[in-house]
């Protein structure tokens, strides 16, 4: 969260990508840093996913990530 906040202040767009498990933490950190970075959340967990499953997850959020970067 600190890195994305720093990048945003420099005018460099970014998107936080995390699993749903981290929604509350992202909101809390955003509030603590007075920041509101774009966030995209995927299903949880991901550590035991196959390559094919990871590709499917990435494909499912790709457009959302790109649209967050160009807004």
PyMOL Python script that loads the backbone (N, CA, C, O; Angstrom):
from pymol import cmd

cmd.read_pdbstr("""\
ATOM      1  N   UNK A   1       0.821  -1.186   0.000  1.00  0.00           N
ATOM      2  CA  UNK A   1       0.000   0.000   0.000  1.00  0.00           C
ATOM      3  C   UNK A   1       0.868   1.253   0.000  1.00  0.00           C
ATOM      4  O   UNK A   1       0.538   2.236  -0.664  1.00  0.00           O
ATOM      5  N   UNK A   2       1.974   1.225   0.740  1.00  0.00           N
ATOM      6  CA  UNK A   2       2.855   2.390   0.767  1.00  0.00           C
ATOM      7  C   UNK A   2       3.437   2.654  -0.616  1.00  0.00           C
ATOM      8  O   UNK A   2       3.513   3.802  -1.053  1.00  0.00           O
ATOM      9  N   UNK A   3       3.847   1.591  -1.304  1.00  0.00           N
ATOM     10  CA  UNK A   3       4.445   1.752  -2.631  1.00  0.00           C
ATOM     11  C   UNK A   3       3.455   2.333  -3.626  1.00  0.00           C
ATOM     12  O   UNK A   3       3.789   3.262  -4.362  1.00  0.00           O
ATOM     13  N   UNK A   4       2.248   1.802  -3.659  1.00  0.00           N
ATOM     14  CA  UNK A   4       1.261   2.290  -4.616  1.00  0.00           C
ATOM     15  C   UNK A   4       0.885   3.732  -4.303  1.00  0.00           C
ATOM     16  O   UNK A   4       0.649   4.521  -5.218  1.00  0.00           O
ATOM     17  N   UNK A   5       0.827   4.084  -3.032  1.00  0.00           N
ATOM     18  CA  UNK A   5       0.535   5.465  -2.645  1.00  0.00           C
ATOM     19  C   UNK A   5       1.642   6.391  -3.128  1.00  0.00           C
ATOM     20  O   UNK A   5       1.367   7.476  -3.641  1.00  0.00           O
ATOM     21  N   UNK A   6       2.889   5.969  -2.968  1.00  0.00           N
ATOM     22  CA  UNK A   6       4.026   6.765  -3.436  1.00  0.00           C
ATOM     23  C   UNK A   6       3.984   6.928  -4.956  1.00  0.00           C
ATOM     24  O   UNK A   6       4.187   8.029  -5.468  1.00  0.00           O
ATOM     25  N   UNK A   7       3.725   5.846  -5.671  1.00  0.00           N
ATOM     26  CA  UNK A   7       3.647   5.925  -7.132  1.00  0.00           C
ATOM     27  C   UNK A   7       2.534   6.863  -7.582  1.00  0.00           C
ATOM     28  O   UNK A   7       2.727   7.670  -8.491  1.00  0.00           O
ATOM     29  N   UNK A   8       1.380   6.759  -6.952  1.00  0.00           N
ATOM     30  CA  UNK A   8       0.254   7.619  -7.306  1.00  0.00           C
ATOM     31  C   UNK A   8       0.601   9.092  -7.083  1.00  0.00           C
ATOM     32  O   UNK A   8       0.236   9.942  -7.895  1.00  0.00           O
ATOM     33  N   UNK A   9       1.298   9.397  -5.996  1.00  0.00           N
ATOM     34  CA  UNK A   9       1.702  10.780  -5.727  1.00  0.00           C
ATOM     35  C   UNK A   9       2.655  11.299  -6.796  1.00  0.00           C
ATOM     36  O   UNK A   9       2.709  12.501  -7.055  1.00  0.00           O
ATOM     37  N   UNK A  10       3.411  10.388  -7.420  1.00  0.00           N
ATOM     38  CA  UNK A  10       4.347  10.763  -8.488  1.00  0.00           C
ATOM     39  C   UNK A  10       3.665  10.824  -9.854  1.00  0.00           C
ATOM     40  O   UNK A  10       4.304  11.128 -10.862  1.00  0.00           O
ATOM     41  N   UNK A  11       2.380  10.535  -9.879  1.00  0.00           N
ATOM     42  CA  UNK A  11       1.646  10.560 -11.133  1.00  0.00           C
ATOM     43  C   UNK A  11       1.733   9.277 -11.937  1.00  0.00           C
ATOM     44  O   UNK A  11       1.378   9.251 -13.116  1.00  0.00           O
ATOM     45  N   UNK A  12       2.204   8.214 -11.303  1.00  0.00           N
ATOM     46  CA  UNK A  12       2.322   6.915 -11.968  1.00  0.00           C
ATOM     47  C   UNK A  12       1.133   6.060 -11.546  1.00  0.00           C
ATOM     48  O   UNK A  12       1.002   5.715 -10.372  1.00  0.00           O
ATOM     49  N   UNK A  13       0.269   5.720 -12.493  1.00  0.00           N
ATOM     50  CA  UNK A  13      -0.913   4.934 -12.115  1.00  0.00           C
ATOM     51  C   UNK A  13      -0.546   3.513 -11.710  1.00  0.00           C
ATOM     52  O   UNK A  13       0.426   2.941 -12.204  1.00  0.00           O
ATOM     53  N   UNK A  14      -1.321   2.969 -10.827  1.00  0.00           N
ATOM     54  CA  UNK A  14      -1.103   1.600 -10.378  1.00  0.00           C
ATOM     55  C   UNK A  14      -2.394   0.995  -9.868  1.00  0.00           C
ATOM     56  O   UNK A  14      -3.378   1.696  -9.632  1.00  0.00           O
ATOM     57  N   UNK A  15      -2.375  -0.296  -9.706  1.00  0.00           N
ATOM     58  CA  UNK A  15      -3.542  -1.024  -9.214  1.00  0.00           C
ATOM     59  C   UNK A  15      -3.064  -2.069  -8.220  1.00  0.00           C
ATOM     60  O   UNK A  15      -2.127  -2.816  -8.501  1.00  0.00           O
ATOM     61  N   UNK A  16      -3.692  -2.123  -7.080  1.00  0.00           N
ATOM     62  CA  UNK A  16      -3.418  -3.183  -6.117  1.00  0.00           C
ATOM     63  C   UNK A  16      -4.221  -4.400  -6.545  1.00  0.00           C
ATOM     64  O   UNK A  16      -5.425  -4.307  -6.787  1.00  0.00           O
ATOM     65  N   UNK A  17      -3.555  -5.535  -6.637  1.00  0.00           N
ATOM     66  CA  UNK A  17      -4.234  -6.790  -6.958  1.00  0.00           C
ATOM     67  C   UNK A  17      -3.987  -7.734  -5.793  1.00  0.00           C
ATOM     68  O   UNK A  17      -2.843  -8.051  -5.466  1.00  0.00           O
ATOM     69  N   UNK A  18      -5.071  -8.179  -5.171  1.00  0.00           N
ATOM     70  CA  UNK A  18      -4.968  -9.061  -4.009  1.00  0.00           C
ATOM     71  C   UNK A  18      -6.198  -9.959  -3.969  1.00  0.00           C
ATOM     72  O   UNK A  18      -7.137  -9.781  -4.744  1.00  0.00           O
ATOM     73  N   UNK A  19      -6.178 -10.914  -3.067  1.00  0.00           N
ATOM     74  CA  UNK A  19      -7.345 -11.775  -2.928  1.00  0.00           C
ATOM     75  C   UNK A  19      -8.365 -11.125  -2.000  1.00  0.00           C
ATOM     76  O   UNK A  19      -8.054 -10.195  -1.256  1.00  0.00           O
ATOM     77  N   UNK A  20      -9.575 -11.633  -2.066  1.00  0.00           N
ATOM     78  CA  UNK A  20     -10.685 -11.108  -1.258  1.00  0.00           C
ATOM     79  C   UNK A  20     -10.374 -11.101   0.234  1.00  0.00           C
ATOM     80  O   UNK A  20     -10.944 -10.309   0.985  1.00  0.00           O
ATOM     81  N   UNK A  21      -9.490 -11.963   0.655  1.00  0.00           N
ATOM     82  CA  UNK A  21      -9.108 -12.053   2.063  1.00  0.00           C
ATOM     83  C   UNK A  21      -8.525 -10.732   2.570  1.00  0.00           C
ATOM     84  O   UNK A  21      -8.541 -10.470   3.773  1.00  0.00           O
ATOM     85  N   UNK A  22      -8.013  -9.902   1.659  1.00  0.00           N
ATOM     86  CA  UNK A  22      -7.304  -8.688   2.052  1.00  0.00           C
ATOM     87  C   UNK A  22      -8.104  -7.407   1.829  1.00  0.00           C
ATOM     88  O   UNK A  22      -7.542  -6.313   1.880  1.00  0.00           O
ATOM     89  N   UNK A  23      -9.397  -7.527   1.585  1.00  0.00           N
ATOM     90  CA  UNK A  23     -10.221  -6.331   1.365  1.00  0.00           C
ATOM     91  C   UNK A  23     -10.203  -5.419   2.588  1.00  0.00           C
ATOM     92  O   UNK A  23      -9.947  -4.222   2.458  1.00  0.00           O
ATOM     93  N   UNK A  24     -10.465  -5.959   3.759  1.00  0.00           N
ATOM     94  CA  UNK A  24     -10.499  -5.142   4.976  1.00  0.00           C
ATOM     95  C   UNK A  24      -9.152  -4.483   5.232  1.00  0.00           C
ATOM     96  O   UNK A  24      -9.096  -3.304   5.582  1.00  0.00           O
ATOM     97  N   UNK A  25      -8.072  -5.227   5.062  1.00  0.00           N
ATOM     98  CA  UNK A  25      -6.735  -4.668   5.271  1.00  0.00           C
ATOM     99  C   UNK A  25      -6.458  -3.538   4.282  1.00  0.00           C
ATOM    100  O   UNK A  25      -5.865  -2.523   4.649  1.00  0.00           O
ATOM    101  N   UNK A  26      -6.882  -3.707   3.040  1.00  0.00           N
ATOM    102  CA  UNK A  26      -6.672  -2.669   2.028  1.00  0.00           C
ATOM    103  C   UNK A  26      -7.452  -1.405   2.379  1.00  0.00           C
ATOM    104  O   UNK A  26      -6.932  -0.296   2.251  1.00  0.00           O
ATOM    105  N   UNK A  27      -8.680  -1.569   2.816  1.00  0.00           N
ATOM    106  CA  UNK A  27      -9.499  -0.416   3.210  1.00  0.00           C
ATOM    107  C   UNK A  27      -8.867   0.289   4.406  1.00  0.00           C
ATOM    108  O   UNK A  27      -8.748   1.515   4.414  1.00  0.00           O
ATOM    109  N   UNK A  28      -8.466  -0.473   5.406  1.00  0.00           N
ATOM    110  CA  UNK A  28      -7.858   0.112   6.607  1.00  0.00           C
ATOM    111  C   UNK A  28      -6.571   0.864   6.276  1.00  0.00           C
ATOM    112  O   UNK A  28      -6.361   1.979   6.754  1.00  0.00           O
ATOM    113  N   UNK A  29      -5.708   0.256   5.458  1.00  0.00           N
ATOM    114  CA  UNK A  29      -4.453   0.908   5.071  1.00  0.00           C
ATOM    115  C   UNK A  29      -4.718   2.158   4.242  1.00  0.00           C
ATOM    116  O   UNK A  29      -4.054   3.179   4.421  1.00  0.00           O
ATOM    117  N   UNK A  30      -5.681   2.080   3.342  1.00  0.00           N
ATOM    118  CA  UNK A  30      -6.029   3.249   2.524  1.00  0.00           C
ATOM    119  C   UNK A  30      -6.442   4.413   3.412  1.00  0.00           C
ATOM    120  O   UNK A  30      -6.001   5.545   3.212  1.00  0.00           O
ATOM    121  N   UNK A  31      -7.279   4.132   4.380  1.00  0.00           N
ATOM    122  CA  UNK A  31      -7.732   5.179   5.299  1.00  0.00           C
ATOM    123  C   UNK A  31      -6.577   5.722   6.122  1.00  0.00           C
ATOM    124  O   UNK A  31      -6.471   6.933   6.316  1.00  0.00           O
ATOM    125  N   UNK A  32      -5.711   4.844   6.607  1.00  0.00           N
ATOM    126  CA  UNK A  32      -4.578   5.270   7.426  1.00  0.00           C
ATOM    127  C   UNK A  32      -3.609   6.150   6.636  1.00  0.00           C
ATOM    128  O   UNK A  32      -2.993   7.059   7.192  1.00  0.00           O
ATOM    129  N   UNK A  33      -3.479   5.874   5.341  1.00  0.00           N
ATOM    130  CA  UNK A  33      -2.553   6.634   4.502  1.00  0.00           C
ATOM    131  C   UNK A  33      -3.234   7.779   3.756  1.00  0.00           C
ATOM    132  O   UNK A  33      -2.598   8.477   2.967  1.00  0.00           O
ATOM    133  N   UNK A  34      -4.524   7.968   4.008  1.00  0.00           N
ATOM    134  CA  UNK A  34      -5.303   8.994   3.300  1.00  0.00           C
ATOM    135  C   UNK A  34      -5.116   8.847   1.795  1.00  0.00           C
ATOM    136  O   UNK A  34      -4.839   9.813   1.084  1.00  0.00           O
ATOM    137  N   UNK A  35      -5.272   7.627   1.340  1.00  0.00           N
ATOM    138  CA  UNK A  35      -5.058   7.286  -0.061  1.00  0.00           C
ATOM    139  C   UNK A  35      -6.251   6.481  -0.560  1.00  0.00           C
ATOM    140  O   UNK A  35      -6.958   5.851   0.227  1.00  0.00           O
ATOM    141  N   UNK A  36      -6.465   6.507  -1.853  1.00  0.00           N
ATOM    142  CA  UNK A  36      -7.555   5.697  -2.400  1.00  0.00           C
ATOM    143  C   UNK A  36      -7.129   5.063  -3.728  1.00  0.00           C
ATOM    144  O   UNK A  36      -7.678   5.386  -4.782  1.00  0.00           O
ATOM    145  N   UNK A  37      -6.152   4.164  -3.666  1.00  0.00           N
ATOM    146  CA  UNK A  37      -5.677   3.528  -4.893  1.00  0.00           C
ATOM    147  C   UNK A  37      -6.726   2.578  -5.471  1.00  0.00           C
ATOM    148  O   UNK A  37      -7.602   2.080  -4.764  1.00  0.00           O
ATOM    149  N   UNK A  38      -6.610   2.348  -6.763  1.00  0.00           N
ATOM    150  CA  UNK A  38      -7.480   1.363  -7.404  1.00  0.00           C
ATOM    151  C   UNK A  38      -7.121  -0.019  -6.865  1.00  0.00           C
ATOM    152  O   UNK A  38      -5.945  -0.339  -6.694  1.00  0.00           O
ATOM    153  N   UNK A  39      -8.127  -0.822  -6.604  1.00  0.00           N
ATOM    154  CA  UNK A  39      -7.910  -2.179  -6.091  1.00  0.00           C
ATOM    155  C   UNK A  39      -8.759  -3.163  -6.886  1.00  0.00           C
ATOM    156  O   UNK A  39      -9.909  -2.881  -7.224  1.00  0.00           O
ATOM    157  N   UNK A  40      -8.183  -4.301  -7.174  1.00  0.00           N
ATOM    158  CA  UNK A  40      -8.900  -5.399  -7.819  1.00  0.00           C
ATOM    159  C   UNK A  40      -8.674  -6.629  -6.952  1.00  0.00           C
ATOM    160  O   UNK A  40      -7.536  -6.968  -6.629  1.00  0.00           O
ATOM    161  N   UNK A  41      -9.754  -7.289  -6.580  1.00  0.00           N
ATOM    162  CA  UNK A  41      -9.655  -8.450  -5.703  1.00  0.00           C
ATOM    163  C   UNK A  41     -10.101  -9.713  -6.433  1.00  0.00           C
ATOM    164  O   UNK A  41     -11.077  -9.708  -7.182  1.00  0.00           O
ATOM    165  N   UNK A  42      -9.364 -10.787  -6.196  1.00  0.00           N
ATOM    166  CA  UNK A  42      -9.659 -12.079  -6.809  1.00  0.00           C
ATOM    167  C   UNK A  42     -10.112 -13.056  -5.728  1.00  0.00           C
ATOM    168  O   UNK A  42     -10.086 -12.744  -4.538  1.00  0.00           O
ATOM    169  N   UNK A  43     -10.520 -14.227  -6.159  1.00  0.00           N
ATOM    170  CA  UNK A  43     -10.937 -15.255  -5.202  1.00  0.00           C
ATOM    171  C   UNK A  43      -9.746 -15.705  -4.352  1.00  0.00           C
ATOM    172  O   UNK A  43      -8.590 -15.571  -4.752  1.00  0.00           O
ATOM    173  N   UNK A  44     -10.053 -16.228  -3.196  1.00  0.00           N
ATOM    174  CA  UNK A  44      -9.046 -16.682  -2.233  1.00  0.00           C
ATOM    175  C   UNK A  44      -9.349 -18.131  -1.888  1.00  0.00           C
ATOM    176  O   UNK A  44     -10.525 -18.486  -1.803  1.00  0.00           O
ATOM    177  N   UNK A  45      -8.380 -18.964  -1.691  1.00  0.00           N
ATOM    178  CA  UNK A  45      -6.935 -18.742  -1.758  1.00  0.00           C
ATOM    179  C   UNK A  45      -6.403 -18.967  -3.172  1.00  0.00           C
ATOM    180  O   UNK A  45      -7.108 -19.473  -4.045  1.00  0.00           O
ATOM    181  N   UNK A  46      -5.142 -18.579  -3.379  1.00  0.00           N
ATOM    182  CA  UNK A  46      -4.535 -18.819  -4.682  1.00  0.00           C
ATOM    183  C   UNK A  46      -3.270 -19.675  -4.609  1.00  0.00           C
ATOM    184  O   UNK A  46      -2.776 -20.129  -5.641  1.00  0.00           O
ATOM    185  N   UNK A  47      -2.748 -19.897  -3.422  1.00  0.00           N
ATOM    186  CA  UNK A  47      -1.451 -20.569  -3.317  1.00  0.00           C
ATOM    187  C   UNK A  47      -1.433 -21.992  -3.862  1.00  0.00           C
ATOM    188  O   UNK A  47      -0.382 -22.455  -4.304  1.00  0.00           O
ATOM    189  N   UNK A  48      -2.536 -22.685  -3.848  1.00  0.00           N
ATOM    190  CA  UNK A  48      -2.551 -24.068  -4.331  1.00  0.00           C
ATOM    191  C   UNK A  48      -3.154 -24.208  -5.722  1.00  0.00           C
ATOM    192  O   UNK A  48      -3.483 -25.318  -6.141  1.00  0.00           O
ATOM    193  N   UNK A  49      -3.303 -23.116  -6.434  1.00  0.00           N
ATOM    194  CA  UNK A  49      -3.915 -23.149  -7.761  1.00  0.00           C
ATOM    195  C   UNK A  49      -2.932 -23.666  -8.803  1.00  0.00           C
ATOM    196  O   UNK A  49      -1.721 -23.468  -8.698  1.00  0.00           O
ATOM    197  N   UNK A  50      -3.481 -24.326  -9.799  1.00  0.00           N
ATOM    198  CA  UNK A  50      -2.655 -24.786 -10.918  1.00  0.00           C
ATOM    199  C   UNK A  50      -2.346 -23.593 -11.824  1.00  0.00           C
ATOM    200  O   UNK A  50      -2.956 -22.531 -11.698  1.00  0.00           O
ATOM    201  N   UNK A  51      -1.404 -23.781 -12.725  1.00  0.00           N
ATOM    202  CA  UNK A  51      -1.094 -22.719 -13.680  1.00  0.00           C
ATOM    203  C   UNK A  51      -2.338 -22.333 -14.476  1.00  0.00           C
ATOM    204  O   UNK A  51      -2.592 -21.151 -14.707  1.00  0.00           O
ATOM    205  N   UNK A  52      -3.099 -23.317 -14.885  1.00  0.00           N
ATOM    206  CA  UNK A  52      -4.306 -23.054 -15.665  1.00  0.00           C
ATOM    207  C   UNK A  52      -5.320 -22.241 -14.860  1.00  0.00           C
ATOM    208  O   UNK A  52      -5.958 -21.331 -15.390  1.00  0.00           O
ATOM    209  N   UNK A  53      -5.463 -22.573 -13.584  1.00  0.00           N
ATOM    210  CA  UNK A  53      -6.383 -21.823 -12.724  1.00  0.00           C
ATOM    211  C   UNK A  53      -5.905 -20.382 -12.531  1.00  0.00           C
ATOM    212  O   UNK A  53      -6.713 -19.453 -12.526  1.00  0.00           O
ATOM    213  N   UNK A  54      -4.601 -20.200 -12.374  1.00  0.00           N
ATOM    214  CA  UNK A  54      -4.057 -18.851 -12.210  1.00  0.00           C
ATOM    215  C   UNK A  54      -4.273 -18.019 -13.471  1.00  0.00           C
ATOM    216  O   UNK A  54      -4.584 -16.831 -13.392  1.00  0.00           O
ATOM    217  N   UNK A  55      -4.108 -18.647 -14.626  1.00  0.00           N
ATOM    218  CA  UNK A  55      -4.354 -17.944 -15.888  1.00  0.00           C
ATOM    219  C   UNK A  55      -5.817 -17.534 -15.979  1.00  0.00           C
ATOM    220  O   UNK A  55      -6.126 -16.421 -16.404  1.00  0.00           O
ATOM    221  N   UNK A  56      -6.712 -18.421 -15.586  1.00  0.00           N
ATOM    222  CA  UNK A  56      -8.146 -18.102 -15.612  1.00  0.00           C
ATOM    223  C   UNK A  56      -8.468 -16.945 -14.666  1.00  0.00           C
ATOM    224  O   UNK A  56      -9.252 -16.062 -15.013  1.00  0.00           O
ATOM    225  N   UNK A  57      -7.873 -16.945 -13.487  1.00  0.00           N
ATOM    226  CA  UNK A  57      -8.089 -15.850 -12.533  1.00  0.00           C
ATOM    227  C   UNK A  57      -7.566 -14.541 -13.121  1.00  0.00           C
ATOM    228  O   UNK A  57      -8.246 -13.516 -13.072  1.00  0.00           O
ATOM    229  N   UNK A  58      -6.359 -14.582 -13.676  1.00  0.00           N
ATOM    230  CA  UNK A  58      -5.780 -13.375 -14.278  1.00  0.00           C
ATOM    231  C   UNK A  58      -6.652 -12.864 -15.423  1.00  0.00           C
ATOM    232  O   UNK A  58      -6.904 -11.664 -15.531  1.00  0.00           O
ATOM    233  N   UNK A  59      -7.102 -13.767 -16.262  1.00  0.00           N
ATOM    234  CA  UNK A  59      -7.963 -13.365 -17.380  1.00  0.00           C
ATOM    235  C   UNK A  59      -9.275 -12.757 -16.899  1.00  0.00           C
ATOM    236  O   UNK A  59      -9.819 -11.858 -17.540  1.00  0.00           O
ATOM    237  N   UNK A  60      -9.779 -13.244 -15.775  1.00  0.00           N
ATOM    238  CA  UNK A  60     -11.070 -12.749 -15.273  1.00  0.00           C
ATOM    239  C   UNK A  60     -10.991 -11.322 -14.739  1.00  0.00           C
ATOM    240  O   UNK A  60     -12.013 -10.638 -14.672  1.00  0.00           O
ATOM    241  N   UNK A  61      -9.812 -10.864 -14.363  1.00  0.00           N
ATOM    242  CA  UNK A  61      -9.672  -9.501 -13.827  1.00  0.00           C
ATOM    243  C   UNK A  61      -8.863  -8.574 -14.732  1.00  0.00           C
ATOM    244  O   UNK A  61      -8.702  -7.394 -14.418  1.00  0.00           O
ATOM    245  N   UNK A  62      -8.358  -9.085 -15.835  1.00  0.00           N
ATOM    246  CA  UNK A  62      -7.480  -8.299 -16.708  1.00  0.00           C
ATOM    247  C   UNK A  62      -8.123  -6.988 -17.158  1.00  0.00           C
ATOM    248  O   UNK A  62      -7.515  -5.925 -17.025  1.00  0.00           O
ATOM    249  N   UNK A  63      -9.330  -7.051 -17.684  1.00  0.00           N
ATOM    250  CA  UNK A  63      -9.995  -5.836 -18.172  1.00  0.00           C
ATOM    251  C   UNK A  63     -10.224  -4.833 -17.046  1.00  0.00           C
ATOM    252  O   UNK A  63     -10.101  -3.625 -17.251  1.00  0.00           O
ATOM    253  N   UNK A  64     -10.553  -5.327 -15.870  1.00  0.00           N
ATOM    254  CA  UNK A  64     -10.769  -4.446 -14.719  1.00  0.00           C
ATOM    255  C   UNK A  64      -9.467  -3.741 -14.334  1.00  0.00           C
ATOM    256  O   UNK A  64      -9.476  -2.555 -14.003  1.00  0.00           O
ATOM    257  N   UNK A  65      -8.358  -4.463 -14.377  1.00  0.00           N
ATOM    258  CA  UNK A  65      -7.054  -3.870 -14.051  1.00  0.00           C
ATOM    259  C   UNK A  65      -6.698  -2.795 -15.069  1.00  0.00           C
ATOM    260  O   UNK A  65      -6.325  -1.681 -14.703  1.00  0.00           O
ATOM    261  N   UNK A  66      -6.815  -3.135 -16.348  1.00  0.00           N
ATOM    262  CA  UNK A  66      -6.468  -2.175 -17.399  1.00  0.00           C
ATOM    263  C   UNK A  66      -7.354  -0.933 -17.323  1.00  0.00           C
ATOM    264  O   UNK A  66      -6.858   0.188 -17.433  1.00  0.00           O
ATOM    265  N   UNK A  67      -8.646  -1.125 -17.138  1.00  0.00           N
ATOM    266  CA  UNK A  67      -9.538   0.039 -17.070  1.00  0.00           C
ATOM    267  C   UNK A  67      -9.230   0.904 -15.851  1.00  0.00           C
ATOM    268  O   UNK A  67      -9.417   2.120 -15.901  1.00  0.00           O
ATOM    269  N   UNK A  68      -8.765   0.307 -14.769  1.00  0.00           N
ATOM    270  CA  UNK A  68      -8.375   1.087 -13.589  1.00  0.00           C
ATOM    271  C   UNK A  68      -7.129   1.925 -13.867  1.00  0.00           C
ATOM    272  O   UNK A  68      -6.968   3.009 -13.306  1.00  0.00           O
ATOM    273  N   UNK A  69      -6.259   1.426 -14.724  1.00  0.00           N
ATOM    274  CA  UNK A  69      -5.027   2.148 -15.045  1.00  0.00           C
ATOM    275  C   UNK A  69      -5.265   3.335 -15.973  1.00  0.00           C
ATOM    276  O   UNK A  69      -4.544   4.331 -15.902  1.00  0.00           O
ATOM    277  N   UNK A  70      -6.264   3.238 -16.837  1.00  0.00           N
ATOM    278  CA  UNK A  70      -6.455   4.294 -17.832  1.00  0.00           C
ATOM    279  C   UNK A  70      -7.546   5.287 -17.450  1.00  0.00           C
ATOM    280  O   UNK A  70      -7.863   6.177 -18.240  1.00  0.00           O
ATOM    281  N   UNK A  71      -8.118   5.161 -16.285  1.00  0.00           N
ATOM    282  CA  UNK A  71      -9.172   6.087 -15.847  1.00  0.00           C
ATOM    283  C   UNK A  71      -8.589   7.416 -15.456  1.00  0.00           C
ATOM    284  O   UNK A  71      -9.325   8.321 -15.061  1.00  0.00           O
TER     285      UNK A  71
END
""", "prot")
cmd.dss("prot")
cmd.show_as("cartoon", "prot")
cmd.util.cbc("prot")
cmd.orient("prot")
